[in-house]
Structure formats: structure tokens, C-alpha cells
């Protein structure tokens, strides 16, 4: 089984964007070198909304990344940068990245919120808008092969 991790973050101010991008790039660098990371992608949607979907060999591999220094430092700033933040995890047989509609549906039906300092009205009940803008999407490597099972 493939472990899927999805995050959705909305940065509430342009003033936070440079700092957000800097920490995101450090996290991506760590992600790409984490054993057990299979593949992923990021999407910048309208209204400074950032989606990430990653595929992992197992939950332990994802947790290793989640607990790494670069990701921890970004997560410490998240409550200040964002007015919406949520995540969802699930397992699937196929090693393919799910489409954005599937990602969105899983997030709003099974997602968990991440605490932010100034939550939007949509934050408490995951009443986010669907993915609208797919023009800025980045594939996140997947050149290592790990046995799955």
C-alpha cells in the first residue's frame, strides 16, 4: 500500500510570501532526500493557496520527513503565515498521484485542521473552495525506487 499525504495552506498576506517560499524550498530539498519518498506535486491555487500531495513507501517514511529540521521549522511559522491549514492521509494500492478533485474531496470529507492564529471562517469546518487554478504545478521528483509492501 502507498501512503498518501496531502496538505492545503492559504497564506493570508503577501508580506508572508517570501518567508513561506524560503521555508517551503528548504522542506522540498529535505523531502527529495528522504528515504521512502516516492513522488509528489505542489500546486499554487488562487488566493495564495498552496496544495501538496506526496506518496510514500509507508507512514514511517512520511513521519521521518515530517519530523526533519527543515519541515519542523516551517511548521513553527505556519500558524502566523496562514489563515487556513489542513491535511489528510490515506492509503491506496496504486502508486499514482491522485487527481486534484480526489485530493480536494478527501480533504473536505476526511481532513484535519491545523491550528492557525487568525483562522478564516472556512477553517473550522473545512469549507474550502475546490481547486480552481492548475497553471502553476510542480512535480516533486521520484527518481529513487523503494520496495513497496
C-alpha positions as CSV (number, residue, x, y, z in Angstrom):
1,X,0.0,0.0,0.0
2,X,1.1,3.5,-0.8
3,X,0.7,6.1,1.9
4,X,-0.6,9.5,0.7
5,X,-0.2,12.8,2.5
6,X,-2.0,16.0,1.4
7,X,-1.7,19.5,2.8
8,X,-3.5,22.7,1.9
9,X,-2.3,26.0,3.2
10,X,-3.5,29.5,2.5
11,X,-1.1,32.3,3.2
12,X,-3.1,35.3,4.5
13,X,-0.7,38.1,3.4
14,X,1.7,38.9,0.7
15,X,4.0,40.1,3.4
16,X,4.5,36.4,4.5
17,X,5.1,35.0,1.0
18,X,8.9,35.4,0.8
19,X,9.4,33.7,4.1
20,X,6.9,31.0,3.2
21,X,8.7,30.3,-0.1
22,X,12.0,30.1,1.6
23,X,10.9,27.6,4.2
24,X,9.0,25.6,1.5
25,X,12.1,25.3,-0.6
26,X,14.1,24.0,2.3
27,X,11.4,21.5,3.0
28,X,11.3,20.3,-0.6
29,X,15.0,19.8,-0.6
30,X,14.7,17.7,2.6
31,X,11.7,15.8,1.1
32,X,13.6,14.8,-2.0
33,X,16.3,13.2,0.0
34,X,14.1,11.4,2.5
35,X,14.2,7.6,2.0
36,X,10.8,6.3,1.3
37,X,9.5,9.3,-0.6
38,X,8.2,8.1,-3.9
39,X,6.8,11.1,-5.8
40,X,4.6,14.2,-5.3
41,X,3.5,17.5,-6.6
42,X,2.7,21.0,-5.5
43,X,0.1,23.4,-6.8
44,X,-0.3,27.1,-6.3
45,X,-4.0,27.9,-6.5
46,X,-5.9,31.2,-6.4
47,X,-5.8,33.4,-3.3
48,X,-2.3,32.3,-2.2
49,X,-3.5,28.7,-1.6
50,X,-0.8,26.0,-1.7
51,X,-1.6,22.3,-2.1
52,X,0.9,19.5,-1.7
53,X,0.4,15.8,-2.4
54,X,3.1,13.2,-1.6
55,X,3.4,9.5,-2.0
56,X,5.4,7.4,0.5
57,X,6.6,3.9,0.9
58,X,4.9,3.9,4.3
59,X,3.8,6.1,7.2
60,X,7.2,5.8,8.9
61,X,8.9,7.4,5.9
62,X,6.4,10.3,5.9
63,X,6.9,10.8,9.6
64,X,10.7,10.8,9.2
65,X,10.3,13.8,6.8
66,X,7.6,15.4,8.9
67,X,10.0,15.4,11.9
68,X,13.1,16.6,10.0
69,X,14.5,20.0,10.9
70,X,13.5,21.9,7.7
71,X,9.9,20.8,7.9
72,X,9.7,21.4,11.7
73,X,11.0,25.0,11.2
74,X,8.4,25.7,8.5
75,X,5.6,24.2,10.7
76,X,6.5,26.5,13.6
77,X,5.8,29.5,11.3
78,X,2.6,28.1,9.7
79,X,0.2,29.5,12.4
80,X,1.5,33.0,11.7
81,X,1.6,32.8,7.9
82,X,-1.7,31.0,7.3
83,X,-5.4,31.6,7.9
84,X,-6.3,28.2,6.5
85,X,-4.3,24.9,7.0
86,X,-5.4,21.3,6.8
87,X,-4.1,17.9,5.9
88,X,-5.4,14.4,5.1
89,X,-3.7,11.0,4.9
90,X,-4.9,7.7,3.3
91,X,-3.5,4.6,1.7
92,X,-4.1,3.3,-1.8
93,X,-2.9,0.4,-3.9
94,X,-1.9,2.5,-7.0
95,X,1.5,4.3,-7.0
96,X,0.0,7.2,-9.0
97,X,-0.6,10.7,-7.7
98,X,-4.4,11.2,-7.3
99,X,-6.0,14.0,-9.3
100,X,-6.8,17.3,-7.7
101,X,-10.5,16.6,-7.5
102,X,-9.9,13.4,-5.5
103,X,-7.4,15.3,-3.3
104,X,-10.0,18.0,-2.6
105,X,-12.8,15.6,-1.8
106,X,-10.6,13.6,0.6
107,X,-9.5,16.8,2.3
108,X,-13.0,18.2,2.9
109,X,-14.5,14.9,3.9
110,X,-11.7,13.3,6.0
111,X,-9.2,16.2,6.6
112,X,-8.0,17.5,9.9
113,X,-7.4,21.2,10.5
114,X,-4.0,22.6,11.6
115,X,-4.2,25.4,14.2
116,X,-3.6,28.9,12.9
117,X,-3.6,32.3,14.8
118,X,-6.2,34.1,12.6
119,X,-8.5,31.4,11.1
120,X,-10.7,32.3,8.2
121,X,-14.4,31.5,8.5
122,X,-13.9,28.4,6.3
123,X,-11.1,26.9,8.5
124,X,-13.2,25.5,11.3
125,X,-15.4,23.2,9.1
126,X,-13.1,22.6,6.1
127,X,-15.5,24.5,3.8
128,X,-12.7,25.4,1.4
129,X,-13.3,26.1,-2.3
130,X,-12.3,23.4,-4.8
131,X,-9.0,23.7,-6.7
132,X,-9.6,26.3,-9.4
133,X,-6.3,27.2,-11.0
134,X,-3.9,24.4,-12.1
135,X,-1.5,26.6,-14.1
136,X,1.3,26.6,-11.5
137,X,2.0,23.0,-10.7
138,X,5.4,21.5,-9.9
139,X,6.3,17.8,-9.9
140,X,8.4,16.7,-7.0
141,X,11.0,14.1,-8.0
142,X,10.6,10.5,-7.8
143,X,13.8,9.1,-9.2
144,X,14.5,6.7,-6.3
145,X,12.9,3.3,-6.3
146,X,11.9,1.7,-3.0
147,X,10.2,-1.6,-2.5
148,X,6.6,-1.2,-1.5
149,X,4.8,-3.7,0.6
